[in-house]
Amino acid sequence: MCLGLTFGSSTSKAGCCSLTHDAKRDIDMSHRSLAVSLVVIILQVGCEQGGTDLAPSPRETSLVSNSVGSGATVAVEAQPFQFQAPNLTPQEIRDGWISLFDGVSLFGWDVPQVTNWRVEDGCIVADSGEESLLTTPFNFDNFEFRCEFHLEPDGNSGVFLRTAADPQSPATDTYELNICDSHEAYPTGSLVARHKAVNIPAVEGDWHVFRVICDGFRIQVWLDERSIVDFNDESESPRSTGTIGLQMREGRIAFRNVFLRPIGTTELFNGKSLDGWSVVDGNQGEFGVVDGAIHVSNGPGFLQTNSVHSDFILNVEARTNGDALNSGIFFRAMSGTKESPSHGYEFQIHNGFEDDDRATPTDFGTGAVFRRVAARYVVADDHEWFYATLIAQGDRISTWVNGYQVVDWQDMREADENPRRGKRLEPGHISLQGHDPTTDLDFRVLRIHDFADE
């Protein structure tokens, strides 16, 4: 339970804690040799088709941690790269579940420096330092979440839902799902200061599973698949969005199998026609519906949505019908024209890799933000359906392939209408790319969850 996270003599932002001057100096010293790579990543401008682009090679971008947000740990990927497939079934992946924890690192989290958050034996662990929250970089609104947790006896922890950047009170700034058997007012399973769970068995000292659904102002919680909370927030301080935070307050806490899926998506493709889509002028490729999928062939060309989207979660199921084919999904894209068909960020599709090493993508790799940051691992295979998730919120962009996170990137460039030249936060189109005459792809799922304005 946390009534505001107080670090030393001042209160810091949970999960977005600023690095101390000493920590910043240590990081700067230890990564001085990577300064050139960082500058190259940040200062890129360009146009993948119809122009030039100053961009690092996939190898250069894979050397530097993709997480560049405030409060995040800047680190070099461990060598050799460790890949661990998420503990999700194929059906769960098709249902849109993603893993928020890769089992070997804190990649994709904003990590406060005042606590010894780390990975041990496939678990996120903390047990010393000041209390803090390990948080997602994104604010989530409606979602289903689950995780396994293990709290040592007499410990105190929790899972924070829809959390403000600087939570001062659980009654107004978060939904704090408590993990603490000895808390008299709000024991394990309760939403601190909001709803008390009753008749809950002790959990300390063993592994247990929380499953949570946040849908509107209704919060449902299951402990080991037993329903323990069904709470409708009718207070004066309901929360509709916020980050997810894992808390260390007292004692050793461990988390594993941390998963999430969005609730409430809109279909961009109805499986029958290209209603809602338009072919960009000057197109040479072919776009049609074959066997319930959008078939893209004989590029170059672009098919774009009539709708525009800014902050969202995009789910896509796709298949490349050839070896090492090149395509992409463009987002926040300017309206395509014959002269400028594809000015947007690009979610790269390319399953090739070098030297039999999936950690070395041939051309940034599937899930990369092309010309910006390479995928850290090529998860998908040609000739097989793969499932991708893209989250774009503000200047933070992350991607998953088959539930596994391959990119976490913050666009630090100056603002520009054209995402190839700079940071674009304004809404734009989603478009599918026919890259060249060898193009042969299918897309059978295209659905989007637009984040509500905060």
QUITA-V678116 format. One record per pair of residues at least 24 apart in sequence whose ideal C-beta (glycine too) atoms are under 8 Angstrom apart, sorted by the first residue. I is the first residue (numbers start at 1). J is the second residue. Records with the same first field share a line. If there is no record, write none. Layout:
I->J ; J
This chain:
1->156 ; 158 ; 170 ; 176 ; 178 ; 180 ; 183 ; 186 ; 192 ; 249
2->131 ; 133 ; 158 ; 160 ; 167 ; 170 ; 176 ; 192 ; 247 ; 249
3->168 ; 169 ; 170
4->167 ; 168 ; 169
5->131 ; 132 ; 133 ; 166 ; 167
7->114 ; 130 ; 131 ; 132
8->114 ; 130
11->166 ; 168
12->112 ; 114 ; 132 ; 166
13->71 ; 165 ; 166
14->112 ; 132 ; 133 ; 135 ; 160 ; 163 ; 165 ; 166 ; 167 ; 245
15->71 ; 110 ; 112 ; 132 ; 133 ; 134 ; 135 ; 136 ; 163 ; 165 ; 243 ; 245
16->69 ; 70 ; 71 ; 110 ; 135 ; 165 ; 166
17->71 ; 112 ; 113 ; 114 ; 132
18->70 ; 71
19->71 ; 113
20->113
23->113
27->74
31->74 ; 76
34->63 ; 64 ; 76
37->61 ; 63 ; 64
38->64
41->372 ; 373
42->412 ; 413
43->413
44->371 ; 372 ; 413
45->413 ; 420 ; 421 ; 422
46->371 ; 420 ; 421
47->343 ; 418 ; 420 ; 421
48->342 ; 346 ; 370 ; 371 ; 420
49->300 ; 341 ; 342
50->339 ; 340 ; 341
51->420
53->371 ; 420
55->371 ; 372
58->360 ; 361 ; 362 ; 363 ; 364 ; 365 ; 368 ; 374
59->360 ; 374
61->364 ; 372 ; 373 ; 374
62->359 ; 360 ; 361 ; 374 ; 375 ; 376
65->107
66->107 ; 373 ; 376 ; 407 ; 408 ; 409
67->107 ; 108 ; 109 ; 110 ; 137 ; 408 ; 409 ; 410
68->409 ; 410 ; 412
69->110 ; 137 ; 396 ; 410
70->110
71->110 ; 111 ; 112 ; 113
72->109 ; 110 ; 111 ; 137
73->106 ; 111 ; 113
77->105 ; 376
78->104 ; 105
80->359
81->359 ; 376 ; 377
83->358 ; 359 ; 377 ; 404
84->122
85->402 ; 403 ; 404
86->259 ; 402 ; 403 ; 404
87->257
88->259 ; 403
92->259 ; 261 ; 403
93->387 ; 402 ; 403
94->317 ; 387 ; 445
95->261
96->261 ; 262 ; 265 ; 315 ; 389
97->259 ; 260 ; 261 ; 403
98->259 ; 260 ; 261 ; 389 ; 400 ; 403 ; 405
99->257 ; 258 ; 259 ; 400 ; 403 ; 404 ; 405
100->136 ; 244 ; 258 ; 259 ; 260 ; 405
101->255 ; 256 ; 257 ; 258
102->404 ; 405
103->256
106->134
107->376 ; 405 ; 408
108->136 ; 137 ; 398 ; 405 ; 408
109->134 ; 135 ; 136 ; 137
110->134 ; 135 ; 136 ; 137
115->248
117->248
120->254
122->256
123->150 ; 254 ; 255 ; 256
124->246 ; 254 ; 255 ; 256 ; 258
125->252 ; 253 ; 254
126->248 ; 252 ; 253
127->152 ; 248 ; 251 ; 252 ; 253
129->248
131->247 ; 248 ; 249 ; 250
132->247 ; 248
133->160 ; 163 ; 167 ; 245 ; 246 ; 247
134->245 ; 246 ; 248
135->160 ; 163 ; 243 ; 244 ; 245 ; 246
136->243 ; 244 ; 245
137->243 ; 396 ; 398 ; 408 ; 410
138->243 ; 391 ; 393 ; 396 ; 398
139->241 ; 242 ; 243 ; 393 ; 451 ; 454
140->214 ; 241 ; 242 ; 243 ; 244 ; 260 ; 262
141->214 ; 240 ; 241 ; 451 ; 452
142->214 ; 215 ; 216 ; 262 ; 263 ; 264 ; 449
143->213 ; 214 ; 260 ; 261 ; 262 ; 263
144->211 ; 212 ; 213 ; 214 ; 260 ; 261 ; 263
145->210 ; 211 ; 212 ; 213 ; 214 ; 244 ; 259 ; 260
146->209 ; 210 ; 211 ; 212 ; 257 ; 258 ; 259
147->209 ; 210 ; 246 ; 255 ; 256 ; 257 ; 258 ; 259
148->207 ; 208 ; 209 ; 255 ; 256 ; 257
149->179 ; 203 ; 207 ; 208 ; 209 ; 210 ; 253 ; 254 ; 255
150->205 ; 206 ; 207 ; 208 ; 253 ; 254 ; 255
151->179 ; 180 ; 203 ; 204 ; 205 ; 251 ; 252 ; 253 ; 254
152->204 ; 205 ; 251 ; 252 ; 253
153->204 ; 205 ; 251
154->182 ; 204 ; 250 ; 251
155->179 ; 180 ; 204 ; 249 ; 250 ; 251 ; 252 ; 253
156->180 ; 182 ; 183 ; 249 ; 250 ; 251
157->246 ; 247 ; 248 ; 249 ; 250 ; 251 ; 253
158->192 ; 247 ; 249
159->210 ; 212 ; 244 ; 245 ; 246 ; 247
160->243 ; 244 ; 245 ; 246 ; 247
161->212 ; 214 ; 219 ; 242 ; 244
162->214 ; 239 ; 240 ; 241 ; 242 ; 243
163->242 ; 243 ; 244 ; 245
164->239 ; 242
165->243
169->193
170->194
171->235 ; 237
172->237
173->237 ; 239
174->239 ; 242 ; 245
175->214 ; 219 ; 233 ; 239
176->247
177->210 ; 212 ; 221
179->203 ; 247 ; 253
188->223
189->221 ; 223 ; 228 ; 229
190->229
191->219 ; 221 ; 229 ; 231
194->231 ; 233 ; 235
195->219 ; 229 ; 231
197->221 ; 228 ; 229
200->228
213->263
214->263
215->263 ; 264
216->240
240->452 ; 454
241->451 ; 452 ; 454
259->403
262->313 ; 315 ; 449
263->449
264->449
265->313 ; 315 ; 447 ; 448 ; 449
266->447 ; 448 ; 449 ; 450
267->446 ; 447
268->305 ; 307 ; 430 ; 446 ; 447 ; 448
269->294 ; 443 ; 444 ; 445 ; 446 ; 447
271->444
274->303
276->305 ; 306 ; 307
277->303 ; 304 ; 305 ; 306
278->303 ; 304 ; 305 ; 306
279->303
280->304 ; 336 ; 337 ; 338 ; 341 ; 342 ; 431
281->336 ; 337 ; 338 ; 341
282->337 ; 338 ; 339 ; 341
283->341 ; 434
284->434
285->434 ; 439
286->434
287->432 ; 434
290->442
292->444
293->319 ; 442 ; 443 ; 444
294->432 ; 442 ; 443 ; 444 ; 446
295->441 ; 442
296->327 ; 432 ; 433 ; 434 ; 439 ; 440 ; 441 ; 442 ; 443
297->434 ; 439 ; 440 ; 441
298->434 ; 437 ; 439
299->327 ; 433 ; 434 ; 435 ; 436 ; 437 ; 439
300->341 ; 433 ; 434 ; 435 ; 436 ; 439
301->341 ; 433 ; 434
302->330 ; 336 ; 341 ; 342 ; 431 ; 432 ; 433 ; 434
303->431 ; 432 ; 434
304->330 ; 333 ; 335 ; 336 ; 429 ; 430 ; 431 ; 432
305->429 ; 430 ; 431
306->429
307->429 ; 430
308->427 ; 428 ; 429
309->427 ; 428 ; 429 ; 430 ; 448 ; 450
310->392 ; 425 ; 426 ; 427 ; 428 ; 450
311->392 ; 393 ; 394 ; 450 ; 451
312->390 ; 391 ; 392 ; 393 ; 448 ; 449 ; 450 ; 451
313->389 ; 390 ; 391 ; 448 ; 449 ; 451
314->389 ; 390 ; 391 ; 392 ; 430 ; 446 ; 447 ; 448 ; 449
315->387 ; 388 ; 389 ; 445 ; 446 ; 447 ; 448 ; 449
316->347 ; 387 ; 388 ; 389 ; 390 ; 443 ; 445 ; 446
317->385 ; 386 ; 387 ; 388 ; 443 ; 444 ; 445
318->349 ; 385 ; 386 ; 388 ; 441 ; 442 ; 443 ; 444
319->383 ; 384 ; 385 ; 386 ; 441 ; 442 ; 444
320->349 ; 351 ; 380 ; 382 ; 383 ; 440 ; 441
321->382 ; 383 ; 440 ; 441 ; 442
322->382 ; 383 ; 438 ; 440
323->352 ; 382
324->350 ; 351 ; 352 ; 362 ; 382
325->349 ; 350 ; 351 ; 382 ; 435 ; 438 ; 439 ; 440 ; 441
326->350 ; 363 ; 435 ; 436 ; 438 ; 439
327->432 ; 433 ; 434 ; 435 ; 439 ; 441
328->370 ; 433 ; 435
329->388 ; 390 ; 430 ; 431 ; 432 ; 433
330->429 ; 430 ; 431 ; 432 ; 433
331->390 ; 392 ; 428 ; 429 ; 430 ; 431
332->392 ; 419 ; 424 ; 425 ; 426 ; 427 ; 428
333->419 ; 428 ; 429 ; 430 ; 431
334->417 ; 418 ; 428 ; 429
335->429
336->429 ; 431
342->431 ; 433
343->418 ; 419 ; 420
344->419 ; 420 ; 424 ; 428 ; 429 ; 431
345->369 ; 372 ; 392 ; 397 ; 419 ; 424
346->370 ; 371 ; 433
347->388 ; 390 ; 399
348->375
349->441
351->378 ; 380 ; 381 ; 382
352->378
353->378
365->406
366->401 ; 406
367->399 ; 400 ; 401 ; 406 ; 407
368->399 ; 406 ; 407
369->397 ; 399 ; 407 ; 409
371->420
372->409 ; 411
373->407 ; 409
374->407
375->399 ; 401 ; 406 ; 407
376->406 ; 407
377->404 ; 406
379->404 ; 406
385->444
387->445
393->451
394->425
395->423 ; 425
